[in-house]
Amino acid sequence: MATLFISDLHLDPARPAITALFLDFLKQRARHAEACYILGDLFEAWIGDDDAAEPGATVAAALRMLTDSGIPVYFLHGNRDFLVGDRFAAGSGVRLLPESGVIDLYGERVLLLHGDTLCTDDVDYQAFRAQVREPAWRARTLALPLAQRRALAGQLRETSRQATRQKATEITDVNPAAVDQTLRAHGVCRLIHGHTHRPAIHEWMLDGQLARRAVLGDWYVQGSMLRCDMTGWRLEPLPLPGV
């Protein structure tokens, strides 16, 4: 048995093959897991639990089938789906996690994050993140009609794409000092996160201990997961059928 971690699927009606790959993941690999963790950006955009547009409804139903089978699924908000709320959780059976938390993973204390808070060199993004995570901004946004929220989400995605293209690669990656500081603050030397779309397992010495950081891959051209069990951590690609 293993525990599986995924993030940055960015499920969107424009990419049905990726949604199909995720649904297959839930039916196959996740059914044989001890638990499954989704560390943010499951959806390209989430404008509220009251939106019945696809692929949200289909994904929620598939998650419910998995959780009803006895496999726990944990969901941590990303920068694209931070408006996922209790209604989606109740319908899908996922358990919502705080934006940072430590779990026991086969005897090791491991910190889970989406990862965007570690990109401290991206000052503009951090300012934007602080704004949209305010409860007042959330309440105002969710009070808007669905059509307005949908237009706002599209505008924010386009602004994000343009801004990212203009930024140096190192700015959109994690800041090593921020990683060390975050690990120290939580009293751990193990970390799993997504967000940067740079899958890798990094090891280095932190205060005399071996630290390990697993970065989850995105699901743009294929799937990606981190498999953890008693023998260690392994990043595994999930190719699209026929590719």
Long-range contacts (C-beta under 8 A, 24 or more apart in sequence): 1-32, 1-33, 1-34, 1-229, 2-33, 2-34, 2-227, 2-228, 2-229, 3-33, 3-34, 3-35, 3-36, 3-37, 3-105, 3-106, 3-227, 3-228, 3-229, 4-29, 4-30, 4-33, 4-35, 4-36, 4-37, 4-225, 4-226, 4-227, 4-228, 5-36, 5-37, 5-39, 5-192, 5-214, 5-216, 5-225, 5-226, 5-228, 6-36, 6-37, 6-38, 6-39, 6-216, 6-219, 6-223, 6-224, 6-225, 6-226, 7-38, 7-39, 7-40, 7-41, 7-42, 7-78, 7-114, 7-115, 7-193, 7-194, 7-195, 7-216, 7-218, 8-40, 8-41, 8-78, 8-194, 8-195, 8-197, 8-216, 8-217, 8-218, 8-219, 9-38, 9-41, 9-42, 9-43, 9-218, 9-219, 9-223, 10-41, 10-43, 10-44, 10-80, 10-218, 10-219, 10-220, 11-42, 11-43, 11-44, 11-55, 11-59, 11-219, 12-43, 12-44, 12-45, 12-55, 13-53, 13-54, 13-55, 15-220, 16-55, 17-240, 18-219, 18-220, 18-223, 18-240, 19-55, 19-58, 19-59, 21-219, 21-222, 21-223, 21-238, 21-240, 21-241, 22-59, 22-62, 22-219, 22-223, 23-58, 23-59, 23-62, 25-223, 25-225, 25-238, 26-62, 26-63, 26-65, 26-66, 27-62, 27-65, 29-225, 29-238, 30-66, 30-71, 30-73, 31-66, 31-69, 31-71, 33-71, 34-71, 35-71, 35-72, 35-73, 35-74, 36-66, 36-71, 36-72, 36-73, 36-74, 37-73, 37-74, 37-76, 37-112, 37-192, 38-73, 38-74, 38-75, 38-76, 38-94, 39-76, 39-78, 39-112, 39-113, 39-114, 39-115, 39-192, 39-193, 39-194, 39-216, 40-76, 40-77, 40-78, 40-79, 40-80, 40-81, 40-114, 40-115, 40-116, 40-194, 40-195, 41-78, 41-79, 41-80, 41-81, 41-114, 41-194, 41-195, 42-75, 42-78, 42-81, 42-84, 43-80, 43-81, 43-84, 44-80, 44-157, 45-80, 45-81, 45-153, 45-154, 45-156, 45-157, 46-80, 46-81, 46-82, 46-83, 46-84, 46-88, 47-83, 47-146, 47-149, 47-150, 47-152, 47-153, 48-83, 48-85, 48-141, 48-142, 48-146, 48-149, 49-83, 49-84, 49-85, 49-86, 49-87, 49-88, 49-91, 50-87, 50-146, 51-146, 51-149, 51-150, 56-88, 59-92, 60-88, 60-91, 60-92, 61-92, 63-92, 63-93, 63-94, 64-91, 64-92, 64-93, 66-93, 67-92, 67-93, 67-94, 68-93, 76-101, 76-112, 76-113, 76-114, 77-114, 78-114, 78-116, 78-194, 78-195, 79-114, 79-116, 79-129, 79-195, 82-132, 82-133, 83-138, 83-141, 83-142, 100-182, 100-186, 102-186, 102-187, 102-188, 105-190, 105-228, 106-228, 106-229, 106-230, 108-190, 109-187, 109-188, 109-190, 110-188, 110-190, 110-191, 110-192, 111-182, 111-183, 111-186, 111-188, 111-190, 111-191, 111-192, 112-191, 112-192, 112-193, 113-182, 113-191, 113-192, 113-193, 114-193, 114-194, 114-195, 115-174, 115-193, 115-194, 115-195, 115-196, 115-215, 116-195, 117-178, 117-182, 118-174, 118-175, 118-178, 118-179, 118-182, 118-193, 118-195, 119-171, 119-172, 119-173, 119-174, 119-175, 119-178, 119-195, 119-196, 120-175, 120-178, 121-170, 121-171, 121-173, 121-175, 122-167, 122-171, 122-172, 124-163, 125-163, 172-196, 173-198, 179-213, 180-206, 180-211, 183-211, 192-216, 192-226, 194-218, 199-224, 199-235, 200-235, 201-233, 201-235
